[in-house]
Amino acid sequence: MKTFIASVILTGLISTSLAQSNSFTTFREKFSGEDDVHHFSINGFFARTILRLATEDEMNEAVKEIKNIRLVTVPKAAFEKQKVTVEGFKRELKKDAFEELAFAKEHKENITLYIQSTLKHDNRYMVLIDEPYVVTLVEFRGKVDPDILLKNGPLSFNKPQ
Amino acid sequence: MKKIIAAVVLMLVATGGFAQDAISKFFSKYQADETFSQVTVSSKMFGLFTNMDADTPEDKEVLNAISKLKGLRILAKEDARNARELYKEAFTLIPMKDYEELLSVRDKDKDMKFLIKESGGKISELIMIMGGTKDFMVMTLFGEIDLKQVSRIGKKMNVEGLEKLEKMNQPDKSDKQPEKKN
């Protein structure tokens, strides 16, 4: 059973790595080997299952057509060590045809949401979270309801709890 | 001659940049201030709504209205002691001669003003300025704006305050209609 699970995960990871955007791959490879850099990728069924467990009912509907998710966290110290900046990476995203959808800044946390249009219903999304000590990059591919992106995304800070 | 052309081009570029939206000056002044929150939504985000399927004719109208928007910017400060001062300052930084007042709301703990910019019979910008005892917010929505749909758009985007415009759209459908006829 363990072998079966391992092979399923491995298959998932391999197919995921093939679907990564150039920007994500560049970002991940730039910091690989640095201290406290964490990376994970999940594909299709696993991604949706985890998202459904982690999110509320309304979001469940929005994520049902997500095909894969990748995440990497990099401490700011690694940026300094590599002599690169978040702004520089944003320029790389633009070169890789990622367009900015929204930006939000609150409590020293900058969140930028990008889209790379591929097919009509199969876009690639990138979320860049720039915090004082760590930068998180999340990439996911598939169809996401823009209505949900707006409601649960950068504007939600404005709503009273 | 070249210098004149260069100067004119430079002036146009400069004024074009500043005239992008009314709260640009406010953004420039406070964007580096960590106590402020800010949000920018691009036209690309609004454009995504053009591909969406609507369940009802009402939804279709809202989606159509959203897809015509070109951008949204918000600058806000919560738990601000100087919220009232910021509210007043907003009016000094916004070129008021370009805008008409659409609606003014005074609640017990906050003031709100909605301003619009009209060109060619169409509303190209809507500004909402809110100043309370503790909170301040200035928002600008630009593009082709359908006022009838703005309160619904506000609900879709979770923007607090835009629901105030709902009353303006439906004066006759109110259940109570307290001050319908003067």
Interface residues (C-beta under 8 A of the other chain):
Chain A: E99 E100 L101 A102 F103 A104 K105 E106 H107 K108 L113 I115 K120 H121 D145 P146 D147 L149 L150 K151 P154 L155 S156 F157 N158 K159 P160
Chain B: Q31 E34 F36 S37 Q38 V39 T40 V41 S42 K44 M45 L48 F49 N51 M52 I74 A76 M137 K156 M157 N158 V159 E160
